Amino acid sequence: MRDRYVLDAINSCHTPDALFNLLVEYYNGQGFGGVCYVAPKNMVGEYVLRESGMPQEWMKRYRENALHRFDPIPGMSFRLGRPERIDDLLSMLTNLTKDEHCFIAAFRYSGLTNGLAVPTYGPFGRPGFIGLSQCAHPKLLDEVDVALVSAVAQQFHTRMELLQIDEPPPGLSPRERQVLEWLAKGKSQADIAIILKIAPATVATHVRRLYHKLGVHDRIAAVTKAMARHLI
């Protein structure tokens, strides 16, 4: 895909699968055979991992053993705030825990080649990490337009986050919306029961249903996600 069209094409995608496939097509065309996208869990969304062209044994191990818990690479990339060669980024990692040391040792033998670690930042406070590897030729990292690679990654992550928020909102009942609005104002469940003149147990039931529909587990996450999706 031509460079001048890719940003417009990203904005035209309407599903996460189509969006990621477009990203892979673009970076494959730039010479990167491996593409990985990671977004950590936060109050707006769950942990996300998408990949294409990465060593499959390594990715299977990564998923089955939830190795993202010990992976310091995205975190370092976010702290740097700039694209960095993966080998250079690894050399910057210090003060690692035992589990992180084990992860890095396994990572070095995973079959992944040197590449680029690209941090991105989303509209709802969640960063995203793009890992590019399996280079088509040894000089690719010297020749690639890093600024353009980073711009595409940022546009992709922003669109991915917006697609998540653009999903149909959960169907909240009028009473559930009332409870949600009072939660957002900092009222306790006991306070809400008095304000709405209903039993505390009824408020608790509404709160449980709200959490389930929003896919969250606490008040702060519920309010944050509801605000991001313009429910309150």
Steps between C-alpha positions, in 0.01 A plus 500: 500500500633845408609723787274789405187286514555299816387761755174563314450124465541457876228755568270317258520166683190403695604181678806412713580199278498706181708767670767259619512327162562839340783570744660165423470559125667838534789388719555187293537733204762693695700178548387390848377141492398501868247743647377499860251734666457517877271722706507453878186460704357818644166637614378543143604170343637153560851383413546464124756296308494464122785370289592383153817337374656448842665168601198285581661291773594816681155656461333181620720499808438874551124456496470173690726618782370859506855625455378856457508512880881486489570673168687828572540599135172691445542681831850615411376609157225711664754660734735585213213651302674448167564219251809300590681201358408197704862399567578851624189503716598167657837645596323778692305264724634510856379407847294214364321252720592132486196426284589785263858371469362156411269657245782690328717187491216309331427793269858498369454139389147542368595530134412869485745716310603852585235752402319806627307562820247777437295655784163663434256689718122473487212744535378338822826478690608156386833465321565249227817320395591398147784252463649457152747219427598228252668755273513420130869594474784598740504871409126559538531677836750744349278575202146507640323833556460477878289816523248360254499160671422677827227719348324195354524318834350799684215535254430128522486497880278806516258344252506166683405668826223701333359186340475343844312800636287517184354156568126508573456620860358256751125519546454670837161532657384848613560399862847367422585832336381684810717282723796550266461878508497503880802271511679750276414774751673302775194380686514174691250222439333589831470863391354398165239284674385802699506736201303263274280374786574135429642219711881475538480143368331632186779753448756222543320298232505795259872552566578134430307519173682822405839341560402197293370706207804728502744212544661647813543407864498822699350847523796694356524274196122520447496880511812534284367267233154655508648848451720378214194355329290811571252310714510775764 
